[in-house]
Amino acid sequence: MSDSRQYRLPGPGNIEVVLVGTEEALRAVAARDARFDGTFIHAVRSTGIYCRPSCPARTPKRDNSEFYPTAAAAQAAGYRACRRCLPDAVPGSPEWDLRADLAGRAMRLIGDGLVDRCGVRGLADALGYSERHLTRVLTAELGAGPLGLARANRAHSARVLIETTDLPFSDIAFAAGFASLRQFNDTIREIFGRTPTDLRGQRRGTPGGAGTVPLRLPFRTPCDTDGVLRFLRRRALGGVEECRDGSYARSLRLPHGTAVATLRPAETHFSCTLRLSDLRDLGSAVARLRRLLDLDADPVAVGEVLGADPLLRGAVARSPGVRVPGAVDGLEIAVRAVLGQQVSVASARATAERLVGELGDELTHPEGGVTRLFPTAEALAEHAVPGPRRRAETVRDLAVAVAEGRLALHPGRDEAELRSDLERLRGVGPWTSGYVAMRVLGAPDVLLSDDFALRRGAGLLGIPEEPTALHAHAQRWSPWRSYAGVLLWETASSGPPGGPTA
């Protein structure tokens, strides 16, 4: 980027770091600071290579360094990816969760593969803007337009398939979204400086069978992997999810087919075995699993803000790197939120399991205890939902709105607009809309101050339980109140740090 452009990126402690080929960026590169991996790209003029900030290669001269907000921007400027640090295999920028603007929402949908499936027009329609305006904003903010950003995602998906499967390159090209084998070959050579054959010759993973892809899903440390898996385990739906021997598995309904993902935590990443019915869904599956586990969060920024409150400090220390579990299916989270209104987690889970057993499609190839998919909007709209009449009507109204296209539940939605759309449905209030925004959009600053368990956790820490007082106290936690809420839920379940288990 030129010295006149500024990119504001979230740094440690939620302090914005301005990168203009500046001292801040150079210091991060010189220190090989992994906290900045994924938040900006370091390109080296003398070599024509772009790297992650923590690349172990020798730090270049100051005048040879350029900085870009995305890998796509560096690629558009003619740089190729470093073979040593693999800058595309890093956590994504936490900026996309923190930013609620057009560029941030577009990046979530591009990562989900919407451009490959529906083109730039489909992306623009989903966001409610013209193609021209969207392209102008993304180019100005991120250094590349929708096609360039989608191309970078395709290249990454292709490299994963090359290195972790024995599929023919023609099949990989199709699965990754390339229009032709020639385009696939040219793009791989241009971005990685290697032919597909060369990349396969230096494969890093264990090859999977047809449709099975072994992956590493990296995160910034620290990461409370036990905490996020405990959250999912307490809410796991029989048939759709399975927790066993320290792993978590679940089914996914994806744009082209279905999948079963099995996840197991490691020191710096989650190991994932992904069994896909259609390999074109690789990028979408990875993006959704990363959102489910909140793997792109900035734990240092979150910890510094929340830990500054003496009443919350013990909970932060007990769960370093706390994450806010997200979603792989917006409809599933919305229905489960409605079912969970004013009842216990166990009660809501039991009702949801009945829906899965009665209306969920069976997987063609079940894996262990994962045998079904969560019901579709159409199935929920056409069948009676068990439980109280008003709650059943709310679930049906929600399902009908989604089935008819009047309600979109995807991560590209604007938070205020999504909450407003939800609250127009009878039986949906602020708690439900806030919970959906927190999990479907990854909204980082939602505090469900009316939630009984959350208030109980606050009381155990000496924080005011009364909603108005709790809301006032929580202002100091912004913009990370969603993360504070997870800590309060954990306190309600496990007791205060250092105290007896509840």
C-alpha positions in Angstrom: 0.0 0.0 0.0 1.2 3.5 -0.5 2.4 5.6 2.4 -0.7 7.9 2.1 -3.2 5.1 2.9 -4.2 4.1 6.4 -5.6 0.8 7.6 -6.9 0.8 11.1 -6.7 -2.7 12.6 -7.7 -3.9 16.1 -4.6 -4.4 18.2 -4.0 -5.7 21.7 -6.3 -4.2 24.3 -8.8 -3.1 21.6 -6.4 -0.2 20.7 -6.5 0.6 17.0 -3.2 0.2 15.2 -2.8 2.4 12.2 -0.6 0.8 9.5 0.9 3.2 7.0 4.2 1.4 6.5 4.6 2.7 10.0 6.5 1.8 13.1 3.6 -0.2 14.6 3.6 -2.6 11.6 7.3 -2.8 11.4 7.6 -3.6 15.1 5.0 -6.3 14.8 7.0 -7.9 11.9 10.4 -7.5 13.7 8.9 -9.1 16.8 7.3 -11.9 14.7 4.2 -11.2 16.8 1.7 -14.0 16.0 -1.2 -12.0 17.5 -1.3 -10.0 14.3 -1.4 -13.0 12.0 -4.5 -12.6 9.9 -5.0 -8.9 10.7 -2.7 -7.6 8.0 -0.3 -8.9 5.3 3.4 -8.0 5.1 4.7 -7.9 1.5 8.4 -7.6 0.6 9.2 -5.6 -2.6 12.7 -7.2 -3.1 11.4 -10.8 -3.2 7.8 -10.3 -4.5 6.5 -12.4 -1.6 3.8 -11.7 1.0 3.9 -13.2 4.5 2.1 -13.3 7.8 3.6 -10.9 10.4 5.1 -13.8 12.4 7.0 -15.2 9.4 10.4 -16.6 10.7 12.2 -15.3 7.6 14.8 -12.5 8.1 13.2 -9.1 8.6 13.6 -7.1 5.4 14.8 -3.5 5.1 12.2 -0.9 6.0 12.0 0.5 2.5 11.2 -3.0 1.1 8.1 -3.5 3.3 4.5 -2.9 2.2 1.4 -3.7 4.2 -2.0 -4.8 3.0 -5.3 -5.5 4.8 -5.9 -8.9 3.0 -4.1 -11.6 1.1 -6.2 -10.7 -1.9 -4.9 -7.1 -1.9 -1.3 -8.4 -1.9 -2.1 -10.8 -4.7 -3.7 -8.0 -6.8 -0.5 -6.0 -6.3 1.5 -8.9 -7.9 2.9 -10.6 -4.8 2.9 -14.4 -4.2 2.4 -16.3 -1.0 5.4 -17.2 1.2 6.2 -20.9 1.0 7.6 -20.9 4.5 4.9 -19.3 6.7 1.8 -20.1 4.5 0.0 -16.7 5.1 -3.3 -18.0 4.0 -3.3 -20.7 6.7 -3.8 -18.4 9.7 -6.8 -17.3 11.8 -9.0 -14.7 10.0 -9.1 -11.1 11.1 -11.1 -10.4 14.2 -12.1 -7.2 12.5 -14.9 -9.0 10.6 -16.7 -9.7 13.9 -15.9 -6.3 15.4 -16.9 -4.4 12.3 -20.6 -4.2 11.5 -20.1 -2.2 8.3 -20.6 -3.3 4.7 -17.0 -4.5 4.2 -17.1 -6.6 7.4 -20.4 -8.2 6.6 -19.3 -8.8 3.0 -16.2 -10.6 4.1 -18.2 -13.1 6.2 -20.3 -14.0 3.1 -17.4 -14.2 0.8 -15.7 -16.5 3.2 -18.9 -18.7 3.1 -18.5 -19.0 -0.7 -21.5 -16.8 -1.7 -19.6 -15.2 -4.7 -18.6 -18.6 -6.0 -22.2 -19.8 -5.8 -24.2 -16.7 -6.8 -21.7 -14.3 -8.3 -21.1 -10.6 -7.3 -24.8 -9.9 -8.0 -25.8 -12.5 -5.4 -23.5 -11.0 -2.8 -24.8 -7.5 -3.5 -28.4 -8.7 -3.2 -27.8 -10.4 0.1 -26.3 -7.2 1.5 -28.8 -4.9 -0.1 -26.5 -2.8 -2.2 -25.6 -2.4 -5.9 -22.7 -4.4 -7.4 -21.0 -1.1 -8.3 -21.2 0.4 -4.8 -20.2 -2.9 -3.2 -17.1 -3.3 -5.4 -16.1 0.3 -4.8 -16.4 0.0 -1.0 -14.5 -3.3 -0.8 -11.7 -2.1 -3.1 -11.3 1.0 -1.0 -11.4 -0.7 2.4 -9.7 -4.1 1.6 -7.6 -3.5 -1.4 -9.5 -5.9 -3.7 -13.0 -6.3 -5.0 -15.4 -9.2 -4.5 -13.9 -11.3 -7.3 -10.4 -10.9 -6.0 -11.4 -11.7 -2.4 -13.3 -14.8 -3.6 -10.3 -15.9 -5.8 -8.0 -15.8 -2.7 -10.5 -18.1 -0.9 -10.7 -20.5 -3.9 -6.9 -20.7 -4.0 -6.7 -21.6 -0.3 -9.4 -24.3 -0.6 -7.6 -25.7 -3.6 -4.3 -25.9 -1.7 -6.0 -27.7 1.2 -7.4 -30.3 -1.2 -4.1 -30.7 -3.1 -2.2 -31.3 0.1 -4.7 -33.4 2.0 -6.4 -35.6 -0.6 -5.5 -37.8 -3.6 -8.2 -36.3 -5.8 -7.3 -35.7 -9.5 -6.5 -32.0 -10.1 -9.5 -31.7 -12.4 -11.8 -32.6 -9.6 -10.0 -30.2 -7.2 -10.3 -27.4 -9.7 -14.1 -28.0 -9.9 -14.5 -28.5 -6.1 -12.6 -25.2 -5.4 -14.8 -23.2 -7.7 -12.5 -22.6 -10.7 -14.0 -22.3 -14.2 -11.4 -24.5 -15.9 -8.3 -26.6 -15.2 -6.2 -24.0 -16.9 -7.5 -21.2 -14.6 -6.8 -23.5 -11.6 -3.2 -24.2 -12.7 -2.4 -20.5 -13.5 -3.8 -19.3 -10.2 -1.9 -21.8 -8.1 1.4 -21.0 -9.9 0.7 -17.3 -9.6 -0.2 -17.3 -5.9 2.0 -20.0 -4.4 4.9 -20.0 -6.9 4.5 -23.8 -7.3 2.6 -26.0 -9.7 -0.2 -28.2 -8.2 2.1 -31.2 -8.7 4.9 -29.5 -6.6 2.4 -28.7 -3.8 1.2 -32.3 -3.7 4.8 -33.5 -3.6 5.4 -31.5 -0.3 2.0 -32.4 1.2 1.7 -31.7 4.9 -1.4 -33.6 5.9 -2.5 -37.2 5.9 -4.4 -37.9 2.7 -8.1 -38.5 3.3 -10.4 -40.8 1.3 -12.8 -39.5 -1.3 -14.8 -36.7 0.2 -12.8 -36.8 3.5 -10.5 -33.9 4.3 -8.3 -33.6 7.3 -7.8 -30.0 8.4 -6.1 -27.8 11.0 -8.2 -24.9 12.1 -5.7 -22.4 13.7 -6.6 -19.9 16.4 -4.8 -17.1 18.3 -3.7 -18.2 21.7 -4.8 -18.4 24.4 -8.0 -20.2 23.6 -10.4 -21.7 26.1 -11.0 -24.8 24.0 -12.4 -26.7 27.1 -14.9 -23.9 27.7 -16.2 -23.7 24.1 -16.6 -27.5 23.9 -18.3 -27.5 27.3 -20.8 -24.9 26.1 -21.6 -27.0 23.0 -21.7 -30.3 25.0 -24.3 -28.9 27.4 -26.5 -28.0 24.5 -25.7 -30.9 22.1 -28.7 -32.4 20.3 -28.7 -36.1 20.0 -28.5 -37.2 16.3 -27.2 -33.8 15.2 -24.2 -33.6 17.6 -22.0 -36.0 19.5 -19.5 -35.3 22.2 -17.2 -38.3 23.0 -13.6 -38.7 24.3 -12.8 -35.1 24.2 -14.0 -34.6 20.6 -17.1 -32.8 19.2 -18.9 -33.9 16.0 -21.9 -32.6 14.2 -23.8 -32.6 11.0 -23.9 -29.6 8.6 -26.4 -28.7 5.9 -24.3 -26.9 3.2 -25.1 -25.2 -0.1 -24.4 -28.3 -2.3 -24.8 -31.1 0.2 -24.2 -32.3 3.7 -21.2 -33.0 5.9 -20.1 -34.4 9.2 -17.3 -32.6 11.0 -15.3 -34.1 13.9 -13.3 -31.6 15.9 -10.6 -32.2 18.5 -8.6 -29.4 20.3 -4.8 -29.1 20.1 -2.3 -26.6 21.4 -2.6 -24.0 18.6 -5.5 -25.4 16.5 -8.5 -27.7 16.3 -7.9 -30.9 14.3 -10.9 -31.4 12.0 -11.9 -34.4 10.0 -14.5 -33.2 7.5 -16.5 -35.7 5.5 -18.3 -33.9 2.6 -20.9 -35.2 0.2 -19.8 -32.5 -2.2 -16.3 -31.1 -2.1 -17.5 -27.8 -3.4 -18.7 -27.1 0.1 -15.2 -27.2 1.7 -14.8 -23.4 2.0 -18.3 -23.0 3.4 -17.8 -25.7 5.9 -14.5 -24.3 7.1 -16.0 -20.8 7.5 -19.0 -22.1 9.4 -16.9 -24.2 11.8 -14.5 -21.3 12.4 -17.6 -19.2 13.4 -19.0 -22.0 15.5 -15.8 -22.1 17.6 -15.0 -18.3 17.4 -11.5 -19.1 16.2 -10.8 -15.7 14.7 -11.2 -13.8 18.0 -8.5 -11.6 19.5 -8.1 -13.1 23.0 -5.6 -10.5 24.2 -7.9 -7.6 23.4 -10.8 -9.4 25.1 -8.8 -10.4 28.2 -7.3 -6.9 28.8 -10.7 -5.2 28.7 -12.6 -7.7 30.8 -9.7 -8.3 33.2 -9.6 -4.6 34.0 -12.8 -5.1 36.1 -11.8 -6.4 39.5 -15.1 -8.3 39.9 -14.6 -10.2 36.6 -10.9 -10.6 36.8 -11.0 -14.1 38.4 -13.4 -15.4 35.8 -11.1 -14.1 33.0 -8.1 -15.8 34.7 -10.0 -19.1 35.0 -11.0 -19.1 31.3 -8.1 -17.4 29.4 -9.0 -17.0 25.8 -12.8 -17.2 26.3 -14.8 -17.7 23.1 -18.4 -17.0 22.1 -19.7 -20.1 20.4 -21.3 -19.2 17.0 -23.4 -21.1 14.5 -23.3 -23.3 11.5 -27.0 -22.8 10.7 -28.8 -19.5 11.5 -32.3 -21.2 11.5 -31.1 -23.8 14.0 -29.9 -21.1 16.4 -33.1 -19.0 16.0 -35.4 -22.0 16.6 -33.4 -23.1 19.6 -33.4 -19.6 21.0 -37.2 -19.5 20.8 -37.4 -23.0 22.5 -35.1 -21.7 25.2 -37.2 -18.7 26.2 -37.8 -18.8 30.0 -36.9 -22.5 30.3 -33.7 -24.4 31.3 -31.0 -25.4 28.8 -32.0 -29.1 29.4 -35.6 -28.5 28.7 -35.0 -26.6 25.5 -32.6 -29.3 24.4 -35.1 -32.0 25.0 -37.7 -30.2 22.9 -35.2 -29.6 20.1 -34.3 -33.3 20.1 -37.9 -34.2 19.6 -38.0 -31.9 16.5 -34.8 -33.5 15.2 -36.2 -37.0 15.7 -39.5 -36.2 14.0 -38.5 -33.8 11.3 -34.8 -33.9 10.7 -33.5 -35.6 7.5 -31.5 -38.7 8.0 -27.9 -38.6 6.8 -27.1 -41.0 3.9 -23.8 -41.9 5.6 -24.2 -41.4 9.3 -21.0 -41.3 11.4 -21.1 -42.6 15.0 -24.0 -40.9 16.8 -24.3 -38.2 14.2 -27.2 -39.5 12.1 -29.5 -36.5 11.2 -29.7 -32.9 10.1 -31.5 -30.2 11.9 -35.0 -29.7 10.3 -35.4 -27.4 7.4 -37.6 -24.3 7.5 -40.1 -25.9 5.2 -40.5 -29.0 7.5 -40.9 -26.8 10.6 -43.5 -24.7 8.8 -45.6 -27.7 7.8 -45.7 -29.7 11.0 -46.8 -29.1 14.5 -44.1 -28.2 17.0 -44.4 -29.8 20.5 -44.9 -27.7 23.6 -47.0 -24.7 24.6 -49.2 -23.3 21.8 -47.7 -19.8 21.8 -44.2 -21.1 21.5 -45.2 -23.5 18.8 -46.8 -20.6 16.9 -43.6 -18.5 17.2 -41.5 -21.4 15.8 -43.9 -21.8 12.9 -44.0 -18.1 12.2 -40.2 -18.0 12.2 -40.0 -21.0 9.9 -42.6 -19.6 7.5 -40.7 -16.3 7.3 -37.5 -18.1 6.5 -39.1 -20.5 4.0 -40.8 -17.6 2.1 -37.6 -15.5 2.0 -38.9 -12.8 4.3 -36.3 -13.4 7.0 -32.6 -14.0 6.2 -30.5 -15.6 8.9 -27.0 -15.4 7.6 -23.8 -13.8 9.0 -23.9 -10.9 6.5 -26.9 -9.3 8.1 -26.7 -5.9 9.8 -27.3 -6.5 13.5 -29.9 -3.8 14.1 -31.9 -4.9 11.0 -31.8 -8.6 12.0 -32.9 -7.9 15.5 -35.7 -5.7 14.2 -36.9 -8.3 11.7 -36.9 -11.0 14.5 -38.8 -8.8 17.0 -41.6 -8.2 14.4 -42.5 -11.9 14.8 -45.0 -12.5 17.6 -43.3 -14.1 20.6 -39.8 -12.9 19.9 -38.4 -10.3 22.2 -35.0 -8.6 22.9 -33.5 -11.7 24.6 -34.2 -14.0 21.7 -33.0 -11.4 19.0 -29.9 -10.6 21.0 -29.0 -14.3 21.4 -29.4 -14.9 17.7 -27.3 -11.8 16.8 -24.6 -13.0 19.2 -24.3 -16.5 17.8 -25.3 -16.1 14.1 -23.5 -12.8 13.5 -20.7 -13.2 16.0 -21.8 -9.9 17.5 -19.2 -9.3 20.2 -21.0 -6.7 22.3 -24.4 -8.3 23.3 -25.3 -8.6 26.9 -28.4 -10.6 27.7 -29.0 -8.8 31.0 -32.5 -10.3 31.4 -31.1 -13.9 31.2 -31.6 -15.6 34.6 -28.5 -17.8 34.5 -26.3 -14.9 33.4 -27.7 -12.7 36.2 -27.1 -15.6 38.7 -23.5 -15.8 37.5 -23.1 -12.0 38.0 -24.4 -12.3 41.5 -21.9 -15.0 42.4 -19.1 -12.6 41.4 -20.5 -9.7 43.3 -21.8 -7.9 40.2 -25.3 -6.4 40.4 -27.9 -8.9 39.3 -30.8 -6.5 38.7 -30.9 -5.9 34.9 -30.7 -2.2 34.9 -27.8 -2.1 37.3 -26.1 -5.0 35.5 -26.4 -3.2 32.2 -24.9 -0.1 33.8 -22.0 -2.0 35.3 -21.3 -3.8 32.0 -20.6 -0.6 30.1 -17.0 -1.0 31.1 -16.9 -4.4 29.3 -17.7 -2.9 25.9 -17.1 -3.9 23.1 -16.7 -7.4 24.5 -19.9 -7.9 26.5 -20.8 -11.1 24.6 -17.6 -12.6 26.0 -18.4 -11.4 29.5 -21.8 -13.1 29.2 -20.1 -16.4 28.4 -18.0 -16.0 31.6 -21.1 -15.3 33.7 -22.9 -18.3 32.3 -19.9 -20.4 33.1 -19.8 -19.0 36.7 -23.5 -19.9 37.1 -22.8 -23.5 36.1 -19.4 -24.0 37.8 -19.5 -21.6 40.7 -17.2 -18.6 41.3 -13.4 -19.0 40.7 -11.9 -20.6 43.7 -15.2 -21.4 45.2 -17.2 -24.7 45.5 -18.7 -26.1 42.3 -22.4 -25.2 41.9 
